[in-house]
Amino acid sequence: GESVGLHLPTLSVQEGDNSIINCAYSNSASDYFIWYKQESGKGPQFIIDIRSNMDKRQGQRVTVLLNKTVKHLSLQIAATQPGDSAVYFCAWGVGYIPTFGRGTSLIVHP
Amino acid sequence: NAGVTQTPKFRVLKTGQSMTLLCAQDMNHEYMYWYRQDPGMGLRLIHYSVGEGTTAKGEVPDGYNVSRLKKQNFLLGLESAAPSQTSVYFCASSYNWGNEQFFGPGTRLTVL
C-alpha cells in the first residue's frame, strides 16, 4: 500500500507533462524486460514489455527504451495524468526468475 | 474471470504461530510465484512453481514452504512465524516464463 513508496526515488510532474522513469538493471544476459505499475494498496499491474532484440517499443501513451550497452531501461509516459500516480517497477530476467528493481514513485500534480 | 485471488487479505500472528496463504488463479497458467514486498524495496521471490506438482526456491525461501497440488492453486506456509516475516505477500501467475505476471491483491501479514 502506501508504505511501498517509502524511501523510493520520487518523480514529481505536472498533469500534462511527459514523464520519464529510469531503471538500471544488473544482468547483462537478460532477455526480457517488463514495466509494472503499482497503485496504493494493490498488486503490481503489467504496463509494457520489451525483448532484448529490440531497443524501443510503444504502447498506448507509453514507450519503453532499452539500452543494453549501459544496461538501462526507461519508461516514458506521455501527457501524464493524475491516475498515473503510482510506484513503477522494472523487472528483468533470463529464464524462470525475474528480478525486480526497487521502484520509482511517480506523483502527478493536477 | 477473477484473475488471481489471495486469501486472507490481512492477518496478525504471534511469534511461533503457523498459517497458510492461499493463491488461486483461473487463467490456466503454468507458472506461479510467491513474493514478499517490504517498504522501499522491490519484490523478492520466495518460491515459485513451473507446473502442477513442482516447486522451487527463490531468493528468500527460508522460513516458508509451498505446495502446488492443483494447477490453479499455490499455497504458501509459514510453520513458525517470526517478526521478520512481517510483510505484504503477493502471489502471481504467468502463462510462460518471460511473460507478464498477473498479480493478486496481496496479503498484509503482521507477526507480533
Backbone of each chain as ProteinMPNN parsed JSONL, in Angstrom:
{"seq_chain_A": "GESVGLHLPTLSVQEGDNSIINCAYSNSASDYFIWYKQESGKGPQFIIDIRSNMDKRQGQRVTVLLNKTVKHLSLQIAATQPGDSAVYFCAWGVGYIPTFGRGTSLIVHP", "coords_chain_A": {"N_chain_A": [[0.824, -1.197, 0.0], [0.432, 2.192, 0.801], [2.857, 2.255, 2.089], [4.649, 1.163, 0.373], [5.884, 3.146, -1.073], [7.756, 4.359, 0.537], [10.921, 5.82, 1.03], [11.649, 5.554, -1.599], [13.016, 6.501, -4.826], [11.669, 9.508, -6.142], [9.532, 10.982, -8.52], [8.202, 13.953, -9.459], [5.657, 15.464, -11.27], [3.838, 17.742, -13.402], [0.412, 17.611, -14.3], [-0.203, 16.607, -17.58], [2.383, 16.932, -18.45], [5.232, 15.184, -19.874], [6.531, 12.129, -18.634], [9.497, 10.545, -17.496], [10.777, 7.585, -16.47], [13.393, 5.887, -15.001], [15.522, 2.97, -15.104], [18.074, 0.948, -13.921], [19.508, -2.025, -14.771], [20.888, -5.197, -13.725], [21.762, -7.615, -14.839], [23.432, -8.555, -17.565], [22.809, -10.56, -19.294], [20.118, -10.705, -19.529], [17.016, -11.314, -21.129], [14.463, -10.455, -21.295], [12.327, -7.746, -20.429], [10.298, -5.911, -18.276], [7.785, -3.566, -17.453], [6.007, -2.547, -14.584], [3.134, -1.224, -12.905], [2.216, -0.026, -9.755], [-0.398, 0.698, -7.809], [-1.489, 2.354, -4.82], [-2.066, 0.104, -2.222], [-2.632, -2.023, -3.863], [-1.896, -4.856, -6.05], [0.981, -5.221, -8.244], [0.701, -4.176, -11.694], [0.803, -5.088, -15.055], [2.433, -3.1, -17.529], [3.995, -2.684, -19.941], [6.195, -4.518, -22.087], [9.492, -5.536, -23.248], [11.723, -7.129, -25.467], [15.101, -8.427, -25.612], [16.075, -8.163, -28.148], [15.17, -5.866, -29.188], [15.058, -2.252, -29.206], [13.249, -0.344, -28.678], [9.857, 0.138, -27.833], [6.435, 0.737, -28.284], [3.439, 1.654, -26.599], [0.086, 2.33, -25.599], [0.185, 5.581, -24.92], [2.564, 5.077, -23.605], [6.093, 4.42, -23.774], [8.794, 2.25, -24.065], [12.253, 2.195, -23.666], [15.269, 0.584, -24.428], [18.585, 0.222, -23.548], [21.105, -1.672, -24.055], [23.82, -1.523, -23.921], [24.583, 0.1, -21.797], [23.09, -1.059, -19.888], [20.414, -0.119, -19.282], [17.103, 0.935, -18.818], [14.147, 2.566, -19.772], [11.027, 4.173, -19.064], [8.662, 5.939, -20.716], [6.064, 8.171, -20.245], [3.476, 9.662, -21.837], [1.801, 12.805, -21.745], [1.064, 12.93, -18.92], [-1.212, 11.866, -16.416], [-3.306, 12.442, -13.483], [-4.173, 9.923, -12.631], [-2.045, 8.347, -13.208], [-0.367, 8.385, -11.114], [1.612, 6.507, -9.029], [3.635, 3.695, -7.958], [6.315, 2.656, -9.914], [7.732, -0.202, -11.283], [10.577, -1.762, -12.68], [11.364, -4.862, -14.246], [13.556, -7.559, -14.897], [15.005, -10.313, -16.671], [16.261, -13.644, -17.271], [15.221, -16.709, -18.265], [13.35, -18.519, -15.749], [13.128, -16.821, -13.508], [12.385, -13.591, -12.693], [13.987, -10.459, -11.878], [13.275, -7.801, -9.754], [13.362, -4.259, -9.789], [13.828, -1.593, -7.341], [11.904, 0.355, -7.59], [10.148, 3.373, -8.551], [8.566, 6.223, -7.363], [5.91, 7.89, -8.739], [4.52, 11.038, -8.809], [1.798, 12.897, -9.658], [0.823, 16.106, -10.188], [-2.172, 17.93, -10.175]], "CA_chain_A": [[0.0, 0.0, 0.0], [1.171, 3.458, 0.774], [4.196, 2.06, 2.6], [5.531, 0.752, -0.711], [6.615, 4.279, -1.623], [8.707, 4.934, 1.467], [12.336, 5.788, 0.729], [11.908, 5.299, -3.008], [13.175, 7.694, -5.664], [10.376, 10.103, -6.447], [9.44, 11.886, -9.652], [7.006, 14.786, -9.39], [5.398, 16.149, -12.543], [2.545, 18.398, -13.539], [-0.507, 16.964, -15.241], [0.01, 17.004, -18.965], [3.794, 16.802, -18.809], [5.722, 13.833, -20.156], [7.331, 11.579, -17.538], [10.484, 9.526, -17.846], [11.199, 6.811, -15.311], [14.585, 5.146, -15.393], [15.836, 1.729, -14.396], [19.351, 0.316, -14.238], [19.419, -3.45, -14.444], [22.209, -5.726, -13.358], [22.159, -8.838, -15.534], [23.588, -8.272, -18.993], [22.278, -11.689, -20.074], [18.649, -10.648, -19.501], [16.433, -11.27, -22.461], [13.149, -9.821, -21.269], [12.237, -6.597, -19.536], [8.877, -5.611, -18.089], [7.419, -2.471, -16.544], [4.773, -2.705, -13.842], [2.618, -0.084, -12.144], [1.562, -0.465, -8.526], [-1.146, 1.726, -7.098], [-1.526, 2.173, -3.377], [-2.946, -0.935, -1.725], [-2.932, -3.021, -4.89], [-0.783, -5.59, -6.605], [1.534, -4.654, -9.483], [-0.065, -4.402, -12.915], [1.639, -5.011, -16.251], [2.263, -1.947, -18.421], [4.571, -2.937, -21.248], [7.443, -5.277, -22.015], [10.366, -5.459, -24.411], [12.707, -8.213, -25.526], [16.463, -7.917, -25.766], [16.406, -7.92, -29.567], [14.547, -4.608, -29.56], [15.523, -1.14, -28.384], [12.136, 0.569, -28.423], [8.525, -0.42, -28.057], [5.432, 1.731, -27.904], [2.09, 1.229, -26.292], [-0.813, 3.47, -25.516], [0.767, 6.657, -24.088], [3.83, 4.674, -23.004], [7.169, 3.946, -24.631], [9.918, 1.702, -23.323], [13.52, 2.231, -24.386], [16.266, -0.33, -23.871], [19.97, 0.448, -23.948], [21.832, -2.817, -23.489], [25.237, -1.167, -23.75], [24.764, 0.613, -20.436], [22.136, -1.76, -19.025], [19.478, 0.907, -18.845], [15.735, 0.807, -19.316], [13.343, 3.72, -19.368], [9.595, 4.186, -19.376], [8.176, 7.28, -20.98], [4.612, 8.298, -20.201], [3.081, 10.907, -22.484], [0.633, 13.513, -21.219], [0.816, 12.275, -17.636], [-2.489, 12.191, -15.78], [-3.317, 12.124, -12.044], [-4.338, 8.479, -12.473], [-0.75, 7.687, -13.4], [0.352, 8.408, -9.841], [1.798, 5.132, -8.568], [5.023, 3.247, -7.961], [6.621, 1.934, -11.149], [8.83, -1.15, -11.155], [11.049, -2.509, -13.832], [11.787, -6.228, -13.957], [14.366, -8.096, -15.974], [15.33, -11.699, -16.371], [16.545, -14.676, -18.265], [14.706, -17.909, -17.633], [12.131, -18.513, -14.937], [13.032, -15.912, -12.373], [12.69, -12.186, -12.934], [14.47, -9.621, -10.78], [12.551, -6.532, -9.732], [14.006, -3.09, -9.247], [13.204, -1.058, -6.134], [10.738, 1.151, -7.936], [10.131, 4.838, -8.534], [7.248, 6.757, -7.053], [5.515, 8.988, -9.618], [3.468, 11.879, -8.253], [1.294, 13.801, -10.689], [0.082, 17.223, -9.595], [-3.182, 18.471, -11.102]], "C_chain_A": [[0.856, 1.243, 0.0], [2.587, 3.274, 1.289], [5.166, 1.615, 1.52], [6.414, 1.902, -1.146], [7.673, 4.846, -0.712], [10.13, 4.748, 0.979], [12.641, 5.452, -0.723], [12.259, 6.597, -3.717], [11.797, 8.194, -6.081], [10.509, 11.045, -7.626], [8.128, 12.632, -9.532], [6.844, 15.537, -10.691], [4.043, 16.833, -12.481], [1.693, 17.603, -14.535], [-0.281, 17.506, -16.645], [1.459, 16.933, -19.416], [4.087, 15.363, -19.234], [6.613, 13.394, -19.0], [8.308, 10.556, -18.084], [10.969, 8.87, -16.566], [12.316, 5.88, -15.76], [14.801, 3.914, -14.53], [17.189, 1.222, -14.877], [19.25, -1.148, -13.843], [20.815, -4.054, -14.349], [22.684, -6.893, -14.223], [22.215, -8.601, -17.042], [23.062, -9.397, -19.884], [20.753, -11.67, -20.159], [18.092, -10.578, -20.91], [15.001, -10.771, -22.464], [13.129, -8.764, -20.18], [10.775, -6.164, -19.483], [8.734, -4.427, -17.148], [6.066, -2.774, -15.916], [4.424, -1.408, -13.128], [1.926, -0.636, -10.899], [0.905, 0.714, -7.838], [-1.251, 1.359, -5.628], [-2.536, 1.093, -2.978], [-3.287, -2.028, -2.714], [-1.692, -3.786, -5.313], [-0.268, -4.925, -7.863], [0.708, -5.055, -10.706], [0.843, -4.178, -14.108], [1.348, -3.74, -17.055], [2.729, -2.294, -19.827], [5.831, -3.768, -21.07], [8.241, -5.091, -23.302], [11.36, -6.601, -24.331], [14.078, -7.644, -25.856], [16.849, -7.651, -27.216], [15.765, -6.639, -30.097], [15.174, -3.496, -28.731], [14.415, -0.133, -28.087], [10.822, -0.166, -28.684], [7.51, 0.569, -27.533], [4.111, 1.064, -27.603], [1.191, 2.447, -26.294], [-0.274, 4.459, -24.489], [2.076, 6.277, -23.419], [4.807, 4.18, -24.057], [8.254, 3.403, -23.732], [11.14, 1.722, -24.234], [14.524, 1.345, -23.666], [17.631, -0.008, -24.436], [20.813, -0.629, -23.293], [23.293, -2.483, -23.224], [25.5, -0.7, -22.33], [23.782, -0.011, -19.461], [21.123, -0.798, -18.419], [18.161, 0.752, -19.579], [14.977, 2.063, -18.899], [11.897, 3.547, -19.823], [9.18, 5.631, -19.563], [6.653, 7.259, -20.995], [4.252, 9.662, -20.785], [1.833, 11.488, -21.811], [0.174, 12.891, -19.901], [-0.461, 12.799, -16.976], [-2.439, 11.843, -14.3], [-3.468, 10.63, -11.775], [-3.068, 7.682, -12.704], [0.073, 7.679, -12.116], [0.403, 7.01, -9.253], [3.29, 4.891, -8.392], [5.226, 2.389, -9.202], [7.859, 1.077, -10.94], [9.272, -1.635, -12.53], [11.426, -3.912, -13.357], [12.568, -6.732, -15.165], [14.694, -9.546, -15.65], [15.735, -12.501, -17.576], [16.105, -15.973, -17.622], [13.526, -17.636, -16.727], [11.995, -17.309, -14.027], [13.368, -14.479, -12.755], [13.243, -11.528, -11.673], [13.746, -8.292, -10.883], [13.439, -5.429, -9.179], [13.235, -2.576, -8.041], [11.968, -0.228, -6.424], [10.972, 2.634, -7.848], [8.713, 5.292, -8.284], [6.969, 7.958, -7.959], [4.351, 9.728, -8.984], [3.062, 12.892, -9.316], [0.425, 14.866, -10.028], [-0.91, 17.789, -10.608], [-2.918, 19.941, -11.428]], "O_chain_A": [[1.863, 1.335, -0.702], [3.457, 4.079, 0.953], [6.38, 1.677, 1.718], [7.559, 1.69, -1.544], [8.426, 5.728, -1.123], [10.512, 3.654, 0.562], [13.775, 5.101, -1.049], [11.857, 7.675, -3.277], [10.883, 7.409, -6.336], [11.469, 11.809, -7.725], [7.06, 12.019, -9.507], [7.782, 16.176, -11.167], [3.216, 16.537, -11.619], [2.207, 17.007, -15.482], [-0.183, 18.715, -16.855], [1.741, 16.878, -20.613], [3.298, 14.452, -18.986], [7.365, 14.2, -18.451], [7.996, 9.802, -19.005], [11.51, 9.536, -15.683], [12.197, 5.179, -16.765], [14.333, 3.828, -13.394], [17.425, 1.082, -16.078], [18.937, -1.464, -12.696], [21.791, -3.484, -14.836], [23.887, -7.133, -14.326], [21.186, -8.465, -17.704], [22.888, -9.209, -21.088], [20.162, -12.538, -20.801], [18.623, -9.878, -21.772], [14.383, -10.671, -23.524], [13.812, -8.87, -19.161], [10.105, -6.063, -20.511], [9.47, -4.303, -16.169], [5.12, -3.19, -16.586], [5.295, -0.605, -12.793], [1.151, -1.589, -10.978], [1.581, 1.617, -7.345], [-1.116, 0.195, -5.25], [-3.708, 1.158, -3.348], [-4.139, -2.872, -2.437], [-0.571, -3.407, -4.974], [-0.987, -4.149, -8.492], [0.103, -6.126, -10.744], [1.572, -3.187, -14.164], [0.194, -3.352, -17.241], [1.961, -2.212, -20.785], [6.462, -3.723, -20.014], [7.743, -4.568, -24.299], [11.785, -6.991, -23.244], [14.194, -6.512, -26.325], [17.848, -6.981, -27.479], [15.809, -6.359, -31.295], [15.756, -3.755, -27.678], [14.62, 0.818, -27.333], [10.698, -0.967, -29.61], [7.695, 1.167, -26.473], [3.712, 0.081, -28.227], [1.5, 3.465, -26.912], [-0.287, 4.17, -23.292], [2.652, 7.106, -22.714], [4.423, 3.609, -25.078], [8.602, 4.032, -22.733], [11.081, 1.327, -25.398], [14.611, 1.36, -22.438], [17.818, 0.032, -25.652], [21.191, -0.517, -22.127], [23.928, -3.113, -22.378], [26.512, -1.057, -21.728], [23.652, 0.454, -18.328], [20.999, -0.685, -17.199], [18.111, 0.48, -20.779], [15.157, 2.56, -17.787], [11.599, 2.877, -20.813], [9.336, 6.451, -18.658], [6.036, 6.436, -21.672], [4.683, 10.695, -20.273], [0.941, 10.761, -21.374], [-0.946, 12.395, -19.784], [-0.744, 13.997, -16.979], [-1.611, 11.029, -13.892], [-2.939, 10.127, -10.784], [-3.02, 6.483, -12.429], [1.111, 7.02, -12.054], [-0.635, 6.395, -9.007], [4.107, 5.776, -8.647], [4.418, 1.511, -9.505], [8.896, 1.557, -10.482], [8.454, -1.884, -13.416], [11.766, -4.108, -12.191], [12.275, -6.373, -16.306], [14.663, -9.953, -14.489], [15.572, -12.091, -18.726], [16.573, -16.308, -16.534], [12.797, -16.66, -16.903], [10.888, -16.823, -13.794], [14.51, -14.181, -13.102], [12.998, -11.981, -10.556], [13.619, -7.725, -11.969], [14.177, -5.638, -8.216], [12.137, -3.047, -7.744], [11.077, -0.125, -5.581], [11.88, 3.096, -7.156], [7.772, 4.809, -8.914], [7.717, 8.935, -7.94], [3.324, 9.132, -8.659], [3.895, 13.652, -9.811], [-0.581, 14.557, -9.389], [-0.549, 18.089, -11.746], [-3.669, 20.549, -12.191]]}, "seq_chain_B": "NAGVTQTPKFRVLKTGQSMTLLCAQDMNHEYMYWYRQDPGMGLRLIHYSVGEGTTAKGEVPDGYNVSRLKKQNFLLGLESAAPSQTSVYFCASSYNWGNEQFFGPGTRLTVL", "coords_chain_B": {"N_chain_B": [[-13.644, -13.506, -15.512], [-11.841, -14.07, -12.514], [-9.162, -13.712, -12.223], [-6.234, -13.473, -10.392], [-6.528, -14.464, -7.122], [-6.242, -13.916, -3.605], [-6.168, -15.211, -0.324], [-5.895, -14.971, 3.233], [-6.792, -11.404, 3.241], [-5.716, -9.817, 5.215], [-3.758, -10.443, 8.123], [-2.903, -11.161, 11.473], [-0.378, -12.466, 13.375], [1.021, -14.273, 16.149], [4.378, -14.596, 17.309], [5.805, -17.66, 16.402], [3.437, -18.929, 15.739], [1.582, -20.662, 13.161], [0.609, -20.48, 9.687], [-1.297, -20.557, 6.618], [-1.188, -19.204, 3.411], [-3.366, -18.692, 0.757], [-3.398, -18.915, -2.737], [-5.106, -18.444, -5.748], [-5.701, -19.031, -9.208], [-7.452, -18.423, -12.247], [-6.753, -18.638, -14.867], [-5.539, -20.666, -16.136], [-2.774, -20.801, -15.992], [0.596, -21.92, -16.164], [2.803, -21.164, -14.597], [3.52, -20.072, -11.334], [4.013, -17.802, -8.614], [5.379, -16.712, -5.495], [5.849, -13.746, -3.739], [7.447, -11.424, -1.506], [6.983, -8.158, -0.224], [8.603, -5.43, 1.024], [8.773, -2.279, 2.767], [9.975, 0.28, 0.662], [11.384, -1.417, -0.913], [11.964, -3.617, -3.662], [10.084, -6.312, -5.147], [10.603, -9.482, -3.749], [11.441, -12.743, -4.531], [10.027, -15.635, -3.175], [9.245, -18.431, -3.387], [8.636, -20.496, -6.266], [6.68, -21.978, -8.93], [6.663, -24.171, -11.67], [4.726, -25.659, -12.72], [1.941, -27.906, -12.104], [2.419, -29.784, -9.171], [5.106, -29.192, -8.95], [7.721, -27.35, -7.333], [9.976, -24.692, -6.463], [12.853, -23.074, -5.018], [13.142, -19.588, -4.391], [14.601, -16.366, -4.107], [14.482, -15.727, -1.353], [13.8, -18.074, 0.478], [13.834, -19.144, 3.07], [12.172, -20.24, 5.992], [9.723, -20.525, 4.894], [7.29, -22.603, 3.243], [5.949, -24.3, 0.377], [3.227, -25.462, -1.7], [1.921, -27.105, -4.591], [-0.509, -28.559, -5.41], [-2.708, -28.583, -7.046], [-3.205, -27.262, -10.29], [-4.331, -24.701, -10.378], [-3.955, -23.628, -7.868], [-1.755, -22.255, -5.407], [-0.044, -22.628, -2.553], [1.244, -20.965, 0.286], [3.141, -21.521, 3.087], [3.772, -20.755, 6.499], [5.589, -22.051, 8.967], [6.49, -21.491, 11.561], [6.02, -18.564, 12.616], [7.885, -15.503, 12.425], [8.854, -12.214, 13.61], [10.346, -10.995, 11.558], [9.099, -11.792, 9.308], [6.987, -10.196, 8.881], [5.244, -8.521, 6.483], [4.118, -7.628, 3.152], [2.528, -9.908, 1.146], [2.609, -11.167, -2.084], [1.035, -12.998, -4.611], [1.564, -14.367, -7.834], [0.903, -15.14, -11.29], [1.788, -16.624, -14.447], [1.633, -17.166, -18.011], [3.831, -18.203, -19.303], [7.387, -18.414, -18.714], [9.08, -15.307, -18.658], [6.972, -13.943, -19.683], [4.391, -11.469, -19.005], [3.481, -11.103, -15.607], [0.631, -11.834, -13.678], [-0.746, -10.334, -10.95], [-1.966, -10.953, -7.624], [-4.103, -9.308, -5.153], [-2.703, -9.082, -2.791], [-1.555, -9.969, 0.54], [-1.55, -8.714, 3.707], [0.591, -9.239, 6.241], [1.198, -9.354, 9.671], [3.487, -10.016, 12.169], [3.66, -10.469, 15.511]], "CA_chain_B": [[-12.52, -14.17, -14.837], [-11.41, -13.386, -11.303], [-7.725, -13.452, -12.289], [-5.504, -14.056, -9.27], [-7.108, -14.091, -5.843], [-5.462, -14.305, -2.434], [-6.845, -15.178, 0.972], [-6.736, -13.813, 3.558], [-6.262, -10.091, 2.881], [-4.959, -9.326, 6.369], [-3.633, -11.443, 9.196], [-1.965, -10.857, 12.546], [0.055, -13.694, 14.038], [2.018, -14.162, 17.214], [5.604, -15.333, 17.023], [5.703, -19.093, 16.609], [2.229, -19.476, 15.144], [1.692, -21.068, 11.76], [-0.536, -20.146, 8.864], [-1.179, -20.829, 5.189], [-1.769, -18.239, 2.493], [-3.862, -19.37, -0.432], [-3.456, -18.192, -4.004], [-5.836, -19.171, -6.785], [-5.799, -18.336, -10.498], [-8.4, -19.087, -13.145], [-6.291, -18.361, -16.234], [-4.866, -21.875, -16.618], [-1.349, -20.525, -16.099], [1.505, -22.943, -15.634], [3.775, -20.62, -13.674], [3.004, -19.305, -10.206], [5.097, -17.218, -7.83], [5.107, -16.004, -4.246], [6.79, -12.679, -3.45], [7.194, -10.542, -0.389], [7.335, -6.768, -0.51], [8.862, -4.662, 2.222], [8.806, -0.837, 2.453], [11.137, 0.801, -0.034], [12.119, -2.469, -1.607], [11.255, -4.299, -4.734], [9.536, -7.628, -4.844], [11.598, -10.538, -3.607], [10.813, -14.033, -4.808], [10.162, -16.603, -2.093], [9.206, -19.722, -4.062], [7.86, -20.456, -7.489], [6.285, -23.28, -9.452], [6.574, -24.155, -13.131], [3.626, -26.529, -13.111], [1.328, -28.687, -11.031], [3.287, -30.768, -8.545], [6.506, -28.746, -8.886], [8.033, -26.109, -6.622], [11.4, -24.388, -6.434], [13.192, -21.955, -4.147], [13.508, -18.321, -4.976], [15.673, -15.599, -3.483], [14.36, -15.691, 0.116], [12.889, -19.166, 0.812], [13.941, -19.655, 4.438], [11.034, -19.979, 6.864], [8.496, -20.701, 4.119], [7.142, -23.789, 2.413], [4.887, -24.124, -0.618], [2.73, -26.665, -2.359], [1.128, -26.857, -5.799], [-1.176, -29.843, -5.644], [-3.586, -28.358, -8.182], [-2.64, -26.259, -11.177], [-4.868, -23.371, -10.133], [-3.698, -23.165, -6.505], [-0.367, -22.237, -4.933], [-0.133, -22.339, -1.134], [2.456, -20.546, 0.982], [3.019, -21.818, 4.507], [4.742, -20.313, 7.492], [5.468, -23.061, 10.014], [6.718, -20.856, 12.851], [6.165, -17.179, 12.185], [8.833, -14.622, 13.112], [8.599, -10.803, 13.283], [10.995, -10.642, 10.294], [8.208, -12.176, 8.213], [6.004, -9.138, 8.693], [5.431, -8.05, 5.119], [2.979, -7.82, 2.256], [2.814, -11.064, 0.299], [1.907, -11.178, -3.358], [1.081, -14.161, -5.478], [1.444, -14.009, -9.241], [0.933, -16.265, -12.223], [2.079, -16.244, -15.83], [1.437, -18.227, -18.991], [5.143, -18.796, -19.552], [8.423, -17.554, -18.157], [9.374, -14.188, -19.533], [5.748, -13.212, -19.978], [3.883, -10.665, -17.906], [2.893, -11.807, -14.484], [-0.615, -11.283, -13.159], [-0.596, -10.334, -9.503], [-3.118, -10.849, -6.76], [-4.203, -8.046, -4.415], [-1.783, -9.055, -1.664], [-1.925, -10.277, 1.92], [-0.717, -7.958, 4.653], [0.821, -10.079, 7.415], [1.952, -8.781, 10.783], [3.868, -11.007, 13.176], [3.995, -9.74, 16.746]], "C_chain_B": [[-12.093, -13.368, -13.62], [-9.934, -13.03, -11.365], [-7.021, -14.207, -11.177], [-6.134, -13.549, -7.981], [-6.241, -14.629, -4.711], [-6.34, -14.241, -1.197], [-5.852, -15.597, 2.05], [-6.128, -12.522, 3.044], [-5.386, -9.523, 3.986], [-4.861, -10.462, 7.389], [-2.613, -10.94, 10.196], [-1.659, -12.17, 13.26], [0.946, -13.353, 15.222], [3.228, -14.998, 16.812], [5.415, -16.813, 17.359], [4.455, -19.733, 16.031], [2.466, -19.841, 13.684], [0.455, -20.601, 10.995], [-0.247, -20.509, 7.41], [-1.888, -19.738, 4.417], [-2.158, -18.984, 1.217], [-3.885, -18.434, -1.623], [-4.176, -19.058, -5.023], [-5.866, -18.334, -8.061], [-6.683, -19.142, -11.437], [-8.028, -18.885, -14.611], [-5.551, -19.555, -16.849], [-3.363, -21.661, -16.821], [-0.521, -21.64, -15.496], [2.358, -22.411, -14.477], [3.09, -19.815, -12.573], [4.155, -18.935, -9.285], [4.548, -16.662, -6.51], [6.242, -15.006, -3.995], [6.457, -12.07, -2.092], [7.679, -9.149, -0.759], [7.451, -6.019, 0.796], [9.048, -3.195, 1.842], [10.097, -0.416, 1.772], [11.932, -0.222, -0.804], [11.276, -3.03, -2.741], [10.696, -5.616, -4.252], [10.661, -8.659, -4.755], [10.899, -11.89, -3.699], [11.096, -15.027, -3.691], [10.281, -18.023, -2.667], [8.435, -19.544, -5.364], [7.563, -21.884, -7.944], [6.131, -23.178, -10.965], [5.497, -25.104, -13.634], [3.101, -27.3, -11.915], [2.312, -29.728, -10.501], [4.746, -30.372, -8.44], [6.625, -27.485, -8.066], [9.545, -25.925, -6.634], [11.631, -23.169, -5.557], [13.535, -20.723, -4.958], [14.646, -17.681, -4.21], [15.671, -15.691, -1.961], [13.427, -16.8, 0.61], [12.84, -19.578, 2.284], [12.732, -19.243, 5.281], [9.689, -20.184, 6.182], [8.492, -22.068, 3.43], [5.956, -23.569, 1.477], [4.429, -25.48, -1.12], [1.856, -26.276, -3.54], [0.482, -28.192, -6.196], [-2.133, -29.762, -6.828], [-3.023, -27.212, -9.008], [-3.099, -24.853, -10.812], [-4.519, -22.81, -8.764], [-2.218, -23.253, -6.15], [-0.419, -21.772, -3.49], [1.232, -21.968, -0.567], [2.241, -20.757, 2.473], [4.148, -21.222, 5.323], [4.582, -21.267, 8.673], [5.597, -22.466, 11.402], [7.043, -19.389, 12.592], [7.137, -16.394, 13.068], [8.538, -13.173, 12.73], [9.221, -10.362, 11.958], [10.145, -11.017, 9.079], [7.016, -11.232, 8.071], [6.249, -8.491, 7.338], [4.094, -8.088, 4.39], [3.367, -8.913, 1.269], [1.945, -11.016, -0.954], [2.114, -12.507, -4.061], [0.93, -13.67, -6.914], [1.433, -15.269, -10.091], [1.257, -15.733, -13.613], [1.891, -17.454, -16.731], [2.746, -18.979, -19.23], [6.187, -17.91, -18.904], [8.742, -16.465, -19.167], [8.149, -13.416, -19.969], [5.325, -12.382, -18.771], [3.304, -11.557, -16.827], [1.631, -11.063, -14.04], [-0.577, -11.444, -11.641], [-1.947, -10.325, -8.8], [-3.084, -9.539, -5.981], [-3.302, -7.963, -3.197], [-2.413, -9.473, -0.352], [-0.98, -9.525, 2.835], [-0.626, -8.758, 5.94], [1.66, -9.338, 8.436], [2.22, -9.882, 11.792], [4.356, -10.26, 14.415], [4.97, -10.515, 17.62]], "O_chain_B": [[-11.992, -12.143, -13.676], [-9.486, -12.142, -10.64], [-7.183, -15.418, -11.029], [-6.256, -12.341, -7.776], [-5.591, -15.665, -4.848], [-7.153, -13.329, -1.043], [-5.039, -16.491, 1.813], [-5.043, -12.546, 2.463], [-4.415, -8.819, 3.709], [-5.746, -11.31, 7.5], [-1.59, -10.366, 9.825], [-2.562, -12.887, 13.691], [1.545, -12.28, 15.28], [3.111, -15.976, 16.074], [4.938, -17.171, 18.435], [4.411, -20.949, 15.849], [3.424, -19.385, 13.06], [-0.601, -20.36, 11.579], [0.901, -20.739, 7.028], [-3.029, -19.385, 4.713], [-1.394, -19.784, 0.679], [-4.34, -17.295, -1.522], [-3.898, -20.25, -5.151], [-6.031, -17.115, -8.022], [-6.67, -20.373, -11.428], [-8.886, -18.952, -15.491], [-5.005, -19.457, -17.948], [-2.756, -22.262, -17.707], [-0.872, -22.224, -14.471], [2.604, -23.12, -13.501], [2.209, -18.995, -12.833], [5.146, -19.658, -9.186], [3.407, -16.206, -6.434], [7.422, -15.356, -4.032], [5.335, -12.187, -1.599], [8.646, -8.982, -1.501], [6.507, -5.978, 1.585], [9.44, -2.896, 0.714], [11.188, -0.723, 2.253], [13.025, 0.065, -1.292], [10.05, -2.922, -2.757], [10.83, -5.977, -3.082], [11.557, -8.689, -5.599], [9.898, -12.139, -3.027], [12.246, -15.238, -3.306], [11.278, -18.714, -2.46], [7.689, -18.581, -5.542], [8.111, -22.854, -7.42], [5.545, -22.225, -11.479], [5.373, -25.327, -14.838], [3.728, -27.344, -10.856], [2.95, -30.452, -11.266], [5.551, -31.129, -7.897], [5.733, -26.637, -8.093], [10.297, -26.885, -6.797], [10.741, -22.339, -5.37], [14.123, -20.792, -6.037], [15.545, -18.366, -3.723], [16.734, -15.729, -1.342], [12.35, -16.493, 1.12], [11.918, -20.277, 2.703], [12.323, -18.083, 5.292], [8.64, -20.037, 6.809], [9.54, -22.613, 3.083], [5.074, -22.756, 1.753], [5.121, -26.49, -0.992], [1.15, -25.268, -3.509], [0.873, -28.842, -7.165], [-2.347, -30.751, -7.53], [-2.424, -26.287, -8.459], [-2.322, -23.905, -10.928], [-4.76, -21.63, -8.51], [-1.524, -24.193, -6.537], [-0.801, -20.632, -3.226], [2.245, -22.582, -0.902], [1.284, -20.243, 3.052], [5.305, -21.188, 4.904], [3.53, -21.281, 9.311], [4.897, -22.883, 12.325], [8.199, -19.026, 12.375], [7.202, -16.591, 14.281], [8.025, -12.92, 11.64], [8.697, -9.464, 11.299], [10.441, -10.606, 7.957], [6.14, -11.452, 7.235], [7.335, -7.975, 7.077], [3.079, -8.52, 4.936], [4.419, -8.84, 0.634], [0.727, -10.849, -0.889], [3.216, -13.055, -4.097], [0.25, -12.677, -7.172], [1.894, -16.328, -9.665], [1.034, -14.561, -13.919], [1.975, -18.601, -16.291], [2.772, -20.205, -19.342], [5.897, -16.76, -18.574], [8.681, -16.682, -20.377], [8.27, -12.344, -20.562], [5.831, -12.565, -17.664], [2.724, -12.609, -17.094], [1.581, -9.833, -14.033], [-0.4, -12.546, -11.122], [-2.929, -9.774, -9.298], [-2.15, -8.751, -6.126], [-3.147, -6.887, -2.62], [-3.622, -9.355, -0.149], [0.239, -9.677, 2.75], [-1.618, -8.942, 6.645], [2.7, -8.766, 8.11], [1.307, -10.59, 12.218], [5.337, -9.518, 14.366], [5.35, -10.041, 18.691]]}, "name": "protein", "num_of_chains": 2, "seq": "GESVGLHLPTLSVQEGDNSIINCAYSNSASDYFIWYKQESGKGPQFIIDIRSNMDKRQGQRVTVLLNKTVKHLSLQIAATQPGDSAVYFCAWGVGYIPTFGRGTSLIVHPNAGVTQTPKFRVLKTGQSMTLLCAQDMNHEYMYWYRQDPGMGLRLIHYSVGEGTTAKGEVPDGYNVSRLKKQNFLLGLESAAPSQTSVYFCASSYNWGNEQFFGPGTRLTVL"}
